[in-house]
Amino acid sequence: MLNITKRQTEEITILDLEGNVILGGGSRKIGEEIRSLIKTGTSNFLLNFSHVKYIDSSGVGELFSLLELVKQNDGKLKLSNLPLKVEEVLTLSGFLPMFEIYKDESTALQSN
């Protein structure tokens, strides 16, 4: 199960994730949320992973799909507060270098 809490700054929608980003719910839920927000004109996102326990290959695939979608809409998708397990899965999948990853939320929000 994945819970998503949405917060807004002037330019960035922050999605606080809690739970697992896995096949059968978590990865699909992130995708639905971001696709819905893009339809309303939102294009810049920060995914806060501080309370995510695990991500599987479907979650990685969904993140990559969302990264491409956000870029097509002239936006940015940033990741922050990656737990070691999540970072390991992204590294092993080869996708880690494709994302803008930040140690904490404030650093991510200050970046261009």
SENU-979403 format. One line per 8 residues: their letters; for each residue x negated, y negated, z negated of N, C-alpha, C. Coordinates in nm, 3 decimals. Each point is the difference from the previous one (the first is absolute). Example, Ala and Ser with C-alpha at 12.3 -4.5 7.8 and 13.67 -1.06 7.14 Angstrom:
% SENU-979403
as> -1.319:0.569:-0.780:0.089:-0.119:0.000:-0.090:-0.120:0.000; 0.035:-0.105:0.072:-0.082:-0.119:-0.006:0.077:-0.109:-0.073;
//
This chain:
% SENU-979403
mlnitkrq> -0.085:0.119:0.000:0.085:-0.119:0.000:-0.088:-0.124:0.000; 0.037:-0.097:0.080:-0.073:-0.126:0.007:0.096:-0.114:-0.027; -0.039:-0.087:-0.090:0.076:-0.122:-0.027:-0.075:-0.117:0.060; 0.074:-0.092:0.061:-0.060:-0.118:0.060:0.066:-0.123:-0.059; -0.083:-0.090:-0.053:0.047:-0.128:-0.051:-0.056:-0.108:0.091; 0.086:-0.088:0.046:-0.040:-0.103:0.095:-0.014:-0.133:-0.072; -0.110:-0.069:0.029:-0.023:-0.137:-0.049:-0.041:-0.085:0.119; 0.017:-0.129:-0.012:-0.030:-0.089:0.112:-0.089:-0.115:-0.044;
teeitild> -0.105:-0.028:0.077:-0.075:-0.124:-0.014:0.042:-0.086:0.117; -0.065:-0.113:0.020:0.038:-0.087:0.111:-0.012:0.072:0.135; -0.108:0.076:0.017:-0.028:0.059:0.131:-0.002:0.152:0.003; -0.004:0.063:-0.116:-0.020:0.146:-0.004:0.108:0.067:-0.083; 0.052:0.109:0.053:0.091:0.085:-0.076:-0.083:0.109:-0.066; 0.009:0.008:-0.131:-0.075:0.098:-0.077:0.094:0.114:-0.034; -0.043:0.121:0.033:0.076:0.119:-0.036:-0.079:0.077:-0.104; 0.053:0.004:-0.121:-0.062:0.078:-0.108:0.052:0.143:0.012;
legnvilg> -0.091:0.093:0.020:0.037:0.140:0.018:-0.025:0.076:-0.129; 0.092:0.090:-0.034:-0.016:0.083:-0.119:0.046:0.141:0.031; -0.091:0.095:-0.011:0.033:0.140:0.028:-0.096:0.059:0.101; 0.052:0.082:0.089:-0.082:0.067:0.102:0.045:-0.040:0.139; -0.097:-0.020:0.088:0.028:-0.032:0.140:-0.022:0.130:0.078; 0.106:0.080:0.005:-0.011:0.134:0.058:0.117:0.030:0.092; -0.015:0.108:0.076:0.106:0.048:0.087:0.126:0.027:-0.082; 0.113:-0.036:0.055:0.125:0.030:-0.067:0.053:-0.113:-0.085;
ggsrkige> -0.047:-0.119:0.023:0.058:-0.110:-0.075:-0.086:-0.123:-0.009; -0.114:0.013:-0.063:-0.083:-0.117:-0.026:-0.049:-0.070:0.124; -0.054:0.077:0.094:-0.052:-0.064:0.121:0.113:-0.059:0.083; 0.111:0.071:0.009:0.115:-0.050:0.075:0.057:-0.127:-0.064; 0.003:-0.005:-0.131:0.057:-0.113:-0.072:-0.081:-0.128:0.026; -0.132:0.009:0.003:-0.083:-0.116:0.031:0.029:-0.047:0.142; 0.007:0.096:0.091:0.027:-0.033:0.140:0.133:-0.071:0.017; 0.103:0.052:-0.064:0.132:-0.061:0.011:-0.001:-0.142:-0.056;
eirslikt> -0.067:-0.019:-0.111:-0.005:-0.132:-0.064:-0.070:-0.102:0.090; -0.116:0.037:0.051:-0.076:-0.095:0.083:0.071:-0.025:0.133; 0.053:0.103:0.062:0.073:-0.020:0.127:0.121:-0.092:-0.020; 0.069:0.016:-0.110:0.114:-0.085:-0.032:-0.044:-0.145:-0.019; -0.110:-0.020:-0.070:-0.050:-0.135:-0.024:-0.049:-0.066:0.129; -0.061:0.077:0.088:-0.047:-0.054:0.128:0.120:-0.050:0.082; 0.111:0.072:-0.007:0.120:-0.043:0.073:0.052:-0.134:-0.049; -0.032:-0.037:-0.124:0.043:-0.129:-0.054:-0.103:-0.109:0.023;
gtsnflln> -0.110:0.034:0.068:-0.102:-0.100:0.031:-0.121:0.001:-0.090; -0.004:0.089:-0.097:-0.116:0.012:-0.088:-0.111:0.073:0.075; -0.124:-0.051:-0.013:-0.108:0.066:0.075:-0.127:0.024:-0.080; -0.013:-0.056:-0.119:-0.121:0.018:-0.081:0.033:0.075:-0.128; -0.073:0.109:-0.020:0.029:0.090:-0.112:-0.125:0.034:-0.080; 0.020:0.017:-0.129:-0.102:0.053:-0.089:0.063:0.118:-0.074; -0.059:0.118:0.017:0.047:0.118:-0.071:-0.089:0.019:-0.122; 0.060:-0.008:-0.118:-0.070:0.017:-0.126:0.011:0.146:-0.042;
fshvkyid> -0.113:0.070:0.005:-0.005:0.143:-0.029:-0.036:0.032:-0.146; 0.001:-0.098:-0.087:-0.050:0.023:-0.136:0.073:0.112:-0.075; 0.126:0.028:0.035:0.075:0.105:-0.070:0.034:0.118:0.092; -0.081:0.017:0.105:0.017:0.115:0.089:-0.093:0.110:-0.048; 0.055:0.118:-0.016:-0.080:0.112:-0.048:-0.068:0.076:0.114; 0.070:0.009:0.116:-0.054:0.082:0.109:0.061:-0.043:0.133; -0.077:0.018:0.105:0.048:-0.020:0.136:-0.042:0.122:0.082; 0.090:0.050:0.084:-0.035:0.114:0.084:-0.016:-0.046:0.145;
ssgvgelf> -0.024:0.094:0.091:-0.026:-0.035:0.139:0.120:-0.070:0.065; 0.122:0.034:-0.038:0.116:-0.069:0.056:0.003:-0.145:-0.047; -0.041:-0.023:-0.123:-0.008:-0.136:-0.051:-0.105:-0.081:0.073; -0.115:0.061:0.026:-0.106:-0.066:0.075:0.048:-0.032:0.141; 0.066:0.096:0.063:0.053:-0.021:0.135:0.101:-0.113:0.004; 0.087:-0.005:-0.100:0.100:-0.107:-0.006:-0.067:-0.135:-0.020; -0.102:-0.007:-0.084:-0.072:-0.126:-0.021:-0.063:-0.047:0.131; -0.060:0.093:0.073:-0.063:-0.037:0.127:0.105:-0.050:0.099;
sllelvkq> 0.114:0.067:0.009:0.109:-0.043:0.089:0.048:-0.140:-0.038; 0.012:-0.024:-0.131:0.044:-0.131:-0.046:-0.103:-0.107:0.028; -0.127:0.035:-0.013:-0.108:-0.094:0.033:0.012:-0.046:0.145; 0.022:0.094:0.090:0.014:-0.033:0.142:0.125:-0.085:0.024; 0.111:0.036:-0.066:0.124:-0.075:0.015:-0.015:-0.144:-0.050; -0.062:-0.016:-0.114:-0.020:-0.133:-0.057:-0.089:-0.083:0.092; -0.106:0.059:0.052:-0.087:-0.072:0.093:0.076:-0.043:0.125; 0.087:0.085:0.051:0.081:-0.033:0.120:0.091:-0.120:-0.028;
ndgklkls> 0.033:-0.021:-0.127:0.084:-0.112:-0.039:-0.081:-0.116:-0.057; -0.129:-0.004:0.039:-0.093:-0.107:-0.039:-0.012:-0.016:-0.151; 0.005:0.111:-0.071:-0.011:-0.005:-0.144:-0.123:0.074:-0.051; -0.007:0.010:-0.132:-0.108:0.072:-0.066:0.058:0.096:-0.102; -0.069:0.115:-0.013:0.035:0.099:-0.102:-0.126:0.024:-0.081; 0.006:-0.042:-0.126:-0.114:0.014:-0.091:0.034:0.101:-0.108; -0.103:0.067:-0.051:0.017:0.097:-0.109:-0.083:-0.048:-0.118; 0.053:0.016:-0.120:-0.078:-0.037:-0.119:0.015:0.105:-0.109;
nlplkvee> -0.095:-0.003:-0.093:0.003:0.084:-0.121:0.008:0.149:0.033; -0.083:0.045:0.095:0.005:0.142:0.038:-0.059:0.087:-0.110; 0.078:0.095:-0.052:-0.057:0.098:-0.092:-0.101:0.088:0.075; -0.091:0.060:-0.072:-0.105:0.081:0.061:0.058:0.109:0.091; 0.105:0.069:-0.044:0.060:0.107:0.081:0.052:-0.052:0.134; 0.063:-0.115:-0.001:0.053:-0.059:0.123:-0.115:-0.040:0.091; -0.101:-0.063:-0.056:-0.117:-0.040:0.078:-0.069:0.121:0.062; -0.010:0.109:-0.075:-0.062:0.123:0.051:0.076:0.055:0.121;
vltlsgfl> 0.133:0.004:-0.009:0.081:0.053:0.111:-0.016:-0.089:0.123; 0.002:-0.133:-0.019:-0.018:-0.091:0.114:-0.140:0.015:0.060; -0.100:0.022:-0.084:-0.137:0.020:0.048:-0.010:0.130:0.079; 0.051:0.109:-0.056:-0.008:0.130:0.067:0.077:0.001:0.132; 0.106:-0.077:0.009:0.080:-0.005:0.122:-0.067:-0.086:0.108; -0.098:-0.079:-0.041:-0.068:-0.088:0.094:0.069:-0.133:0.022; 0.108:-0.026:-0.073:0.079:-0.122:0.020:-0.043:-0.115:-0.090; -0.080:0.025:-0.102:-0.034:-0.105:-0.096:-0.053:-0.128:0.067;
pmfeiykd> -0.092:0.010:0.097:-0.054:-0.124:0.060:0.103:-0.081:0.080; 0.112:0.058:0.033:0.099:-0.070:0.082:0.086:-0.097:-0.080; -0.002:0.014:-0.131:0.084:-0.083:-0.086:-0.080:-0.109:-0.070; 0.069:-0.110:-0.029:-0.057:-0.103:-0.087:0.030:0.045:-0.143; -0.106:0.034:-0.074:0.018:0.054:-0.135:-0.068:-0.094:-0.100; 0.072:-0.027:-0.107:-0.048:-0.092:-0.102:0.007:0.065:-0.137; -0.097:-0.038:-0.083:-0.010:0.057:-0.135:0.120:-0.036:-0.085; 0.050:-0.124:0.018:0.114:-0.044:-0.081:0.090:-0.092:0.082;
estalqsn> 0.114:-0.028:-0.055:0.102:-0.078:0.070:-0.045:-0.144:0.025; -0.061:-0.063:-0.099:-0.037:-0.141:0.017:-0.103:-0.017:0.111; -0.095:0.091:0.012:-0.097:-0.005:0.109:0.069:0.016:0.134; 0.093:0.092:0.007:0.074:0.023:0.126:0.080:-0.122:0.039; 0.063:-0.065:-0.096:0.083:-0.116:0.030:-0.084:-0.120:0.043; -0.124:-0.009:-0.049:-0.087:-0.112:0.036:-0.067:0.020:0.136; -0.001:0.121:0.050:-0.067:0.028:0.128:0.087:-0.047:0.116; -0.064:-0.027:0.111:0.076:-0.043:0.119:0.039:0.119:0.080;
//
